[in-house]
């Protein structure tokens, strides 16, 4: 008996004296069948594994939607400013930019790139 978890349909199959769990889903009109993870020894763990897979897919879709609504201008608004997170990550890795380089990068960004591509 198949169990449905979101878009995934779980079923079990006996092979070589052992029980294995598989799932299938439809993508662009084609049925795709895959095996559950290695930790799926019983139906309960297989359903939990599919729920985790569904949650991961939903989180990825939400992140993709959020990033698609972000423009280059919004993304670059804090880039190359004092206390920017990217500069802090670079400093943690040992890459430190001189203040003159930071101001020059910011000037190029605001003078050339953002007016041309900021709306994208």
Protein Blocks (a to p, Z undefined) as FASTA:
>chain_A
ZZdehjbccddddeehiacddddddeehiacdddddfklmbfklmmmmmmmmmmmmmmmm
mmmmmmmmpcfklmmmmgoiehiaklmmmmmnopacdfklmmmmmmmmmmmmmmmmmmZZ
